[in-house]
Amino acid sequence: MSDIRLFNNDDDEMVRGLRSLYAAPAGDAYWNELESRIMARVADVELGWWTELDRWVRPALAAAAVLLLATGVAMFRAHRAEQDIAAESMLSAPAVPVSTAIRPALQDDREARIRFLFGR
Amino acid sequence: MTAALTIESPYRMSSPSDARAEERALVIAAQRGESDAFAALVRQHQRRAYAVCRAIVLTHEDAEDAVQEGFLHAFKALDRFLPDQPFGAWLYRIMANASLDLVRRRKVRDADELPDTVPMPFRDPGESDELRRRLNMALTKLTDRQRSVIVLHDLEGFTHGEIGAMLGIPEGTARSDLHHARAALRRLLKDVRSDL
């Protein structure tokens, strides 16, 4: 909002001339049409492949992060399971008697007695 | 006696605070990607945007192009706009930049065939009176910036500060341009008045 004090009273006609030179088009039809053209160009930008790509970047990154986390957890669990199995196998009793496994040839009485005494 | 014409904006809403709140809501919605909200912003601002562009470029057609370019730039940069800021001021700066870009491109392209006069707007086919012809010619004697400043200030009602921000010049320069433009126009039109 402002007052126009460009010219004095004698120059009203000049002011009107200047205003008419620069006045915006009248009529809603013109502005509706211009709005349509602007929005059509905006829609072109919206539909560009880069916009689509941009729209999918964040979900894709989130999905990749979740996948990475899940893989990490699965690998950790698998490693723990392997360790547990190894520990259990070490602690569990062997299927074959130790004496047989270590010294399969302890046959005579003397050795049997010594074994008996040390084994107690 | 001084001619004092008050320019009423046709786009004013019920109250400034309501209008501001409504505009802010539209901006936020447009930032979320709602194209209807952006269309509403276009509807609200396109006339004023046209006036800004028209003050800077030479023809109606260029003003139309600049308005479309400006809104496109605004749409692309909408994410960076802070909704608490006045949207109009931000948008009109973009419009002014789009217009200045267009003027620069035209100057490069038409370097060898600059027109002698400011082209008449498309809506004045029957306007051939001497006064307007001379007024039109007088405007060509102003620099581009002086012409823009006088139109933006005296016809569109922008302040010196707003004009400075739009054209990328200090407020004082806008003030001084306006002073010189008025003086030059008065001088140029003095002969016309005495002739008529």
Interface residues (C-beta under 8 A of the other chain):
Chain A: M1 S2 D3 I4 R5 L6 F7 N8 N9 D10 D11 D12 E13 M14 V15 G17 L18 R19 S20 L21 Y22 A23 A24 P25 A26 W31 L34 E35 R37 I38 M39 R41 V42 A43 V45 E46
Chain B: M1 T2 A3 A4 L5 T6 I7 E8 S9 S35 F38 A39 V42 R43 Q46 R47 Y50 A51 R54 A55 H60 E64 V67 Q68 F71 L72 F75 K76 V118 M120 P121 F122 R123 D124 E127 L131 R132 L135 N136 L139 I150 V151 H153 D154 L155 G157 F158 T159 R182 L185 R186 L189 R193
